[in-house]
């Protein structure tokens, strides 16, 4: 059991950063003018992997004492495992934002498809 207190620096700020990254990373990775929902889905999957790695880094920074103690006692691989497991906790912040971004990207695909149909004169 830990006796750490919840503060702006160890809770609110990292969760806010993770939430913002959950919106920004998928938009950065996905192709800008794609007409394919498959490409958007692949970009979302790649974004999830990137966000897990970023969240692991955030977890290691936020809980540096635990990360350093694990690296000292069990080696680097144990420390990395603890950071990745901790990054799953950050998923509470970035998964909802990423899902909203996915919905927005899907709407963008339909926008480009509709624009192409209008340019060709299709009903």
Secondary structure, 3 states (H helix, E strand, C coil): CCCCCCCHHHHHHHHHHHHHHHHHHHHHHCCCCCCCHHHHHHHHHHHHHHHHHHHHHHHHHHCHHHHHHHHHHHCHHHHHHHHHHHHHHHHHHHHHHHHHHHHHHHHHHHHHHHHHHHHHCCC
